[in-house]
Amino acid sequence: MKYLALMGVMIVVALPHLAQSATDPIFGRWLSENKGAVIEITPCGDRACGRMVWLRNPLDTDGHPKKASNGKPLCGFSLAAGFRRDESGK
């Protein structure tokens, strides 16, 4: 859950930079502030989506992949979808 909160904050911080174009510098892979995860921001039609693509520590103490609260693995987990710039370009 701590990772999800961190990734949510990272996505919110990145929102002002979203664009309609796949060449926009926001799209790509971003290392989290604590260097524990990589989030990939990609175009989703005319919007932007984000998913976790790498974890420094992907396994729990039992050696199984860490999971989100919904039971799905964190790596590959969709964190954000449907974000777009507002009318002022923010």
Secondary structure, 3 states (H helix, E strand, C coil): CHHHHHHHHHHHHHHHHCCCCCCCCCCEEEECCCCCEEEEEEEECCEEEEEEEEECCCECCCCCECECCCCCECCCCEEEEEECCCCCCC
